[in-house]
């Protein structure tokens, strides 16, 4: 059983907004420590209003 939490950083492919789960986006309803998988599927980018599907995992 895999119980690992995805702590990867995600970036909006339209405007470049970076979502870091360690920081969250508290001003936009996403608490610090919220993994990407826990961000609601209907959540919209606060900068350009695209959907979660327009974010990609950053490869470091």
Buried (B, 14 or more C-beta within 10 A) or exposed (E): EEEEEEEBBBBBBBEEBEBBBEBBBEEEEBEEEBBBEEBEEEBEBBEEEBEBEBBEEEEE
